[in-house]
Amino acid sequence: MIHIFKVSGQRFVPALTMEEAFWIHLENPSPEEIERIVKKYNLEEDFITDLQDADENARLEWDEGALLTILRVPIYYKHRSAKISFATAPMGIISTEDKLITVSFYDNEILTQYLEGKHRPFNITQQSFLLNINLRTAIYFLKFLKEINRRTTLIEDELHQSMKNKELIRLLRMEKSLVYFNTALKSNEIILERLQRTRWLLNDPDAEDMIEDVIIENKQAIEMANIYSSILSGMMDAFASIISNNLNVVMKFLTSITIIISVPTLIVSIYGMNVPLPFQESNFAFALIMGISVLISLILVLVFIHKKYF
């Protein structure tokens, strides 16, 4: 799908034709739509098709007056069938002489406010709009990181009540999301630092100040991702140790019970043999044998209690 917008004052409004458009957004475009945009603006087809790869790295690329900026943006999967709730995907921003083209093959909320015309007014230039997208990307990373931390805390509370594989798997998925976020944020940081050094931003005096704010927000998101990842990693190690310790306690208890039960079993087995045995002529043989068995078992119980095996 192709969305086209022009600038009205300090906001985006729908445009009627591509000629009057300032911003063109390709949302999961079809091959025909890709071919149309590529031919109309003389772009490399790879500028768009490369973004279909979910693992495409963030990068900057120049080609015949067009600047391609690929960012890794956060994605939230709401449906329960998703393996992980939070991941990242590539989003492309192509700057030509008089047009700004954004491309996304994956649903994300970065451009929602701009598409719906609900964004705050600002002095719209290609440079300022690109930096605004970068800023919103960093803000959404922070937002999702806080949600990951909240969910991790809830899972931790559930694990304190009962350790189940379901909760541990959910923690592993949270840890996987943090790895994705951390990697994406660091690659975005490299892109921002490269943008800061390019002459392209010199066309907009306000861009130099704004990119510093964007870099600060991105660094804050990186720090949060590192902190939450360390906390989650420590939590997983702690729960693994607890589970291992609980297993050892159970095994020690079962071993002690087995030893205690084996003594009466041994004595009874011996007296079940068809050979001459002590007390076999006594009328109190059964009571005596059972008494000795119980006494030895009680002694073993006291010994294990003293050794804190129970």
Rosetta blueprint (number, residue, H / E / L):
1 M L
2 I E
3 H E
4 I E
5 F E
6 K E
7 V E
8 S E
9 G L
10 Q L
11 R E
12 F E
13 V E
14 P E
15 A L
16 L L
17 T L
18 M L
19 E L
20 E L
21 A L
22 F L
23 W E
24 I E
25 H E
26 L E
27 E E
28 N L
29 P L
30 S L
31 P H
32 E H
33 E H
34 I H
35 E H
36 R H
37 I H
38 V H
39 K H
40 K H
41 Y H
42 N L
43 L L
44 E L
45 E L
46 D H
47 F H
48 I H
49 T H
50 D H
51 L H
52 Q H
53 D L
54 A L
55 D L
56 E L
57 N L
58 A L
59 R E
60 L E
61 E E
62 W E
63 D E
64 E L
65 G L
66 A E
67 L E
68 L E
69 T E
70 I E
71 L E
72 R E
73 V E
74 P E
75 I E
76 Y E
77 Y L
78 K L
79 H L
80 R L
81 S L
82 A L
83 K L
84 I L
85 S L
86 F E
87 A E
88 T E
89 A E
90 P E
91 M E
92 G E
93 I E
94 I E
95 S E
96 T L
97 E L
98 D L
99 K L
100 L E
101 I E
102 T E
103 V E
104 S E
105 F L
106 Y L
107 D L
108 N L
109 E L
110 I L
111 L L
112 T H
113 Q H
114 Y H
115 L H
116 E L
117 G L
118 K L
119 H L
120 R L
121 P L
122 F L
123 N L
124 I L
125 T L
126 Q H
127 Q H
128 S H
129 F H
130 L H
131 L H
132 N H
133 I H
134 N H
135 L H
136 R H
137 T H
138 A H
139 I H
140 Y H
141 F H
142 L H
143 K H
144 F H
145 L H
146 K H
147 E H
148 I H
149 N H
150 R H
151 R H
152 T H
153 T H
154 L H
155 I H
156 E H
157 D H
158 E H
159 L H
160 H H
161 Q H
162 S L
163 M L
164 K L
165 N H
166 K H
167 E H
168 L H
169 I H
170 R H
171 L H
172 L H
173 R H
174 M H
175 E H
176 K H
177 S H
178 L H
179 V H
180 Y H
181 F H
182 N H
183 T H
184 A H
185 L H
186 K H
187 S H
188 N H
189 E H
190 I H
191 I H
192 L H
193 E H
194 R H
195 L H
196 Q H
197 R H
198 T L
199 R H
200 W H
201 L H
202 L H
203 N H
204 D L
205 P H
206 D H
207 A H
208 E H
209 D H
210 M H
211 I H
212 E H
213 D H
214 V H
215 I H
216 I H
217 E H
218 N H
219 K H
220 Q H
221 A H
222 I H
223 E H
224 M H
225 A H
226 N H
227 I H
228 Y H
229 S H
230 S H
231 I H
232 L H
233 S H
234 G H
235 M H
236 M H
237 D H
238 A H
239 F H
240 A H
241 S H
242 I H
243 I H
244 S H
245 N H
246 N H
247 L H
248 N H
249 V H
250 V H
251 M H
252 K H
253 F H
254 L H
255 T H
256 S H
257 I H
258 T H
259 I H
260 I H
261 I H
262 S H
263 V H
264 P H
265 T H
266 L H
267 I H
268 V H
269 S H
270 I H
271 Y L
272 G L
273 M L
274 N L
275 V L
276 P L
277 L L
278 P L
279 F L
280 Q L
281 E L
282 S L
283 N L
284 F L
285 A H
286 F H
287 A H
288 L H
289 I H
290 M H
291 G H
292 I H
293 S H
294 V H
295 L H
296 I H
297 S H
298 L H
299 I H
300 L H
301 V H
302 L H
303 V H
304 F H
305 I H
306 H H
307 K L
308 K L
309 Y L
310 F L
